[in-house]
Amino acid sequence: MSGAAAAVHGLSGTRVAAAALVNIRSMTPARLRALLTAWPDPREAVAAIARRDRRAVEVLRSLQHQGRTDLEALVAHWSRRLDLDRVARVLARRGTHVLLATEPDYPFADPVPSRPAVLLAEGRRLDAFDAPRVAIVGTRAASPHGLHDAFELGAFLARSGCTIVSGMAIGVDAAAHEGALDAGGRVVGVIATGLDIVYPRRHHVLFERAKAHGCLLTESAFATLPEPGRFPVRNRIIAGVADAVVVVEATIKGGARITAERALEYDRPVLVMPGSRRNAAAAGCNALLADGAHPLLDPSDVLVALGMTPGARRGWARRPRLQGDARRCLQACGGEPATIDQLASRTGLDPGALAQAVAECERIGALRRERGFLWPS
Amino acid sequence: MLASVLSATLLGVEGRLVTVEVHVSNGLPAYNVVGLPDAAGRESRERVRAAMLSSELAWPMRRVTVNLAPGGLRKSGAGFELAVALGLLLASDGLPAGCLDGAGVLGELGLDGSIRPVPGTLALVDAFHRAGLRRVVVPVQNSGEAALVAGIEVCPARSLGELRSCLKGEQAWPAIPSRRAASAGTGGGPPDSESPDDDEGLDLADVRGLRIVRRALEVAVAGGHHMLLVGPPGVGKTMLARRITTIMPALPSHEALEVTRIHSVVGAVESGTLVTRPPFRAPHHTASTAALVGGGSGRAHPGEVTLAHRGVLFLDELAEFSPAALDALRQPLEERVVRISRQSSSLTFPADFLLIACSNPCPCAQPPAECSCSPERVARYRRRLSAPLLDRFDVRMWVGPPEAGDRPGESSASVRPRVKAAVERQRERYAGRRWHRNGGLPPGALRVHVVLDDVAEQTWREIIERRALTGRGAAAIRRVARTLADLEGAERVSSAHLERAAMMREDVP
């Protein structure tokens, strides 16, 4: 029934059927998993819905939290809405890949219990999954230091041959993706919306770059809008796809902590960058460390955790060497952001000398101006 | 029988002459006021009548018509009542004809015949003076203020009865109450008081640390550069800003008169006191647009920007002001006057002020390393401050929490002479120009007045590149460098001045 359109771009009927199930509006990951457990072949699941099989209703009823939904009516509704040809046309037009948990190209390394039965992917480099995959996650409200570290980690790991997995969000996610892309690496962006939605909008360029040098991955149907509840659920995919998870800056209750906890559940190594107690955006990191996560002191620690040889590659970019007043200024920061006045008080330099020293630090990139403060790099 | 007496009304912060004509004719007893009076003017009948009866003067049981000319001008206030009463006396031969020739009359009447003060006396008397009048009758409470205008005889009036005797020559004029020493000298220059007496003992030495910010404050005052302070609450932004007037030189005499006139209009000045210190106005962030720039319903009132004329307008919590109010600030910042257009008229208020503003960096107002605001929240907060407004701040500093070893800084008394010298240097350089401070230098005049040698020019270009400055930012740094040079008494702007200027202009929050 879907043969003609599917054959055009080489998608098997199985995968088209799976995509059709994903794209039923009231389908949930749990319902999909239940149906595909009962009928491991998606085509059979589609057929069961089409003939309004009593067993389909029974399968759905066995799930928790179904409330007072009239499941018979639901299945009947689904049977009317299933249109494999239309789905096949959309998949063909967009070049969407359908990844099934039962197939060898499914990106999860091991069968963790809550993994999605079907994933949709778009992008030119599906081979991104062939390399070791490192997720870099963190808060959206990251400090300039956090953003800088995420960028540097993304670049270093990409140069070491890893694929960077993250959630395409603003803050740490985007910085990690950009670091990897700028270093010529591959990325996997795991999104909570449909593949045809760009969220956040300001990342439309990043979305294009991710598709050109990697792929976007989702379990959501097309046209799924960003709903708050979907993001924490999405995080289990980030944890599951990755071979190791790095947390750069995380708040106490943020999504990055959820990702880290899922990763521990799935037995993936979790490396966490320690942060200052003053930094609200690092409190979650320090909590994870207190719970026994592995501290990340150098980017090569990630390679060790993955069982790779770190090699001679240097981790963090070397700090520039400074002399005289410029050196005093940098030392006066003590690794934390400072205002020009704080530097004046701490160094005792007169305004003219201070201006010269700060200008020199800025010129060679030892201090960076961000949010009105001077940040040591 | 007809009599006319000269009086004046306020139009904005300027006085306008008004001729009060009183016509007494046969007919049914009546009292009508024509010539666009406001409600207070229309109510004058009862006050004038009671005052005359209380002063044992006859109230004509005839038809009285009062005309306030020119007829097309809206008049405000009760300041004509004394003129009406005197007009009635003249018309009914209660006073010798000609006793008010060449004299202006101001005053409100009480029911007991006493004469009450009127707001804006200085501006009104100034209008009489400019019209060539030789004498002015003012309420005794306003007489000190009236005496600030040179070259006009001030006749203080306490009550209607006494005034009548004085005008008839039966009694001597009461004395003008003595004023505070600080404002001695009728209309002459203000005493060269360098130590401000109205700053409640504030001193820059109270502020610990903040070595660069206090220098930036000095630059802002000396060069007339608008200044923005960004930082978490409790780090001393407001404390510093409150002390700004302590390092400002006293107002020169013509500016002191100008400022006193404005403040007298809103009744904000003790009568007879010349304002010699630059005003400091700090409106709350709930201030409406009209309160900030002037206007409002009825008579157009001067706003905070006008009250801050020749002084400082301090806006704390800048981002909390309504966007409309902040937007309305842009025109006075640019033109140094406020134009208020009404259906029938258009007014111009002076508004040449130094804007000092404080803002939190984000809603949580914590230092950046401790800030927990989401990027969207910060972006939304910062969008309240429009880029054109932020561009007007030549000096922009971030204020961090104080340091452990911070010591009290220089005192106001030692900063003030430097500022004064720099102000005078600029006044000399810009004599005959539209601007008188470096902060007002238009971009086109930069090449002429802020000459850079090759080395400095190269430094300037390097700063622009390093800091990714816009054209406005580059011009601001050049202006501030000029002020830094003026503070040092240097003829030329050097690379070091430019680097320090760049240090005083942080990126937009």
Interface residues (C-beta under 8 A of the other chain):
Chain A: R140 A141 S143 P144 H145 I170 G171 T251 S276 R278 N279 A280 A281 E336 P337 A338 T339 I340 D341 Q342 A344 S345 R346 P351 G352 L354 A355 Q356 V358 A359 E362 R363 R369 E370 R371 G372 F373
Chain B: G209 L210 R211 I212 V213 R215 V230 G231 P361 Q366 P367 P368 A369 E370 C371 S372 C373 S374 P375 M397 W398 V399 G400 P401 E403 G405 D406 I463 R466 R467 A496 E499 R500 A502 M503 E506 D507 P509
